[in-house]
Amino acid sequence: MKKKLKIPFARPVININKSINLIKDVLNKNFPNEGEFTRNFEKKISTLLKTKYVITSTSGTSAIFLALKAINVLPEDEVLVPNITFPATANAVKLTGAKVVLVDVNKNDLLINIDDLKKKITRKTKAIIPVHISGRGGNILELIQFAKSKKIKVIEDAAEALTSKSGSRFLGTFGDAGCFSFAPNKIITTGQGGIIVTKDKKIFDSLKRLKDQGRVGMTTGGEDKYSTIGFNFKFTNLQGALGLSQLSNLKKRIKILRENYLIYEKNLNQNDNFRLIGFRIKKGEVPLWTDAYCKKRNALFKYLKTQGVTCRYFWHPLNYCKPYKQSFSKFKNSKFFFKKLIWLPSSLDTSKKDILKVCKLINNFYKT
């Protein structure tokens, strides 16, 4: 019989009773499409992140795409993307028709490398998409300052960084727009779904039209006005209700993620064979997932799996993937990390006992 996996990498934590009550309310009102509950969810996020304009979308990917369209990224433009990120970041650029320009990452935190970024700027560069991997954003101010000096737009991929801060400000609120994801393994989930935040009313007004077929104002179901080409990226009341049900205990979720990471940090033996990719907890970062650099990664992964522990391999660098294939010669830090990055169990319901078990297993593995 196949051994049951006891410690998952990540899974949603949903209050069933709260969710059912809110979803029943949606169904009783007989309006499951985007509406009152979506607006309430957007307002809650706006208050949470202290940002003026917030608009939902169907996913984090569509959020990035819409943000790029709202700043008028065109097929002749170039958009800079870190080489280590989920392919969705680059794929959103491709949806606009623009060219993806890959930039190497930092060795210490996996964030976009600003020195390499500066080398990749051309007269065609329209935007930069920094990715806040696992909730990190330590170089965002430096990047924003550089982008402003070059009059380049910044769209933050904050899919993994809801509530994570750099100092007093939330990641996702530094650039021209910030994009978040509510996929199942995020701090809150709506099944699928995303949200865009901005302080720019022109961008916000453009986003409203772009996500709703180019329509001006609310639909009447008939002779509406359309000012531009648009799409259907509406967010349903059902999703809004599910999101609202989890926002009520968001502070507790943040506390759990920080405490769990600190248990890992305290109890794992870190050296040249194994080290965590750190977080600036005291400066406000929230570690959505605990990630690590490790030699013999695949062997470690398989060993932990035999012990009932599920980890997750990191994404391949984009330059290794067929759609964006390039030599590693231009990405020395990405090459350093290639097939050596792993996510440790980071679920909101992972117990301290389970984390200590994972730490013990990893420490024992590297003793042999």
HELIX and SHEET records of a PDB file:
HELIX    1   1 ILE A   16  ASN A   28  1                                  13    
HELIX    2   2 GLU A   36  LEU A   49  1                                  14    
HELIX    3   3 GLY A   60  ALA A   70  1                                  11    
HELIX    4   4 ALA A   88  THR A   96  1                                   9    
HELIX    5   5 ILE A  114  LYS A  120  1                                   7    
HELIX    6   6 ILE A  133  GLY A  135  5                                   3    
HELIX    7   7 ILE A  140  SER A  149  1                                  10    
HELIX    8   8 LYS A  201  LEU A  210  1                                  10    
HELIX    9   9 ASN A  237  LEU A  247  1                                  11    
HELIX   10  10 LEU A  250  ASN A  267  1                                  18    
HELIX   11  11 ILE A  281  LYS A  283  5                                   3    
HELIX   12  12 ARG A  297  THR A  306  1                                  10    
HELIX   13  13 LEU A  318  TYR A  320  5                                   3    
HELIX   14  14 LYS A  322  TYR A  324  5                                   3    
HELIX   15  15 PHE A  328  LYS A  330  5                                   3    
HELIX   16  16 LYS A  332  PHE A  337  1                                   6    
HELIX   17  17 LYS A  352  LYS A  367  1                                  16    
SHEET    1   A 7 TYR A  53  SER A  57  0                                        
SHEET    2   A 7 GLY A 194  THR A 198 -1                                        
SHEET    3   A 7 ALA A 177  SER A 181 -1                                        
SHEET    4   A 7 LYS A 153  ASP A 157  1                                        
SHEET    5   A 7 THR A 125  ILE A 128  1                                        
SHEET    6   A 7 GLU A  78  PRO A  82  1                                        
SHEET    7   A 7 LYS A  99  VAL A 103  1                                        
SHEET    1   B 2 LYS A 165  SER A 166  0                                        
SHEET    2   B 2 ARG A 169  PHE A 170 -1                                        
SHEET    1   C 2 ARG A 215  VAL A 216  0                                        
SHEET    2   C 2 LYS A 225  TYR A 226 -1                                        
SHEET    1   D 4 PHE A 274  LEU A 276  0                                        
SHEET    2   D 4 ASP A 291  CYS A 294 -1                                        
SHEET    3   D 4 LEU A 341  TRP A 343 -1                                        
SHEET    4   D 4 ARG A 312  TYR A 313 -1                                        
END                                                                             
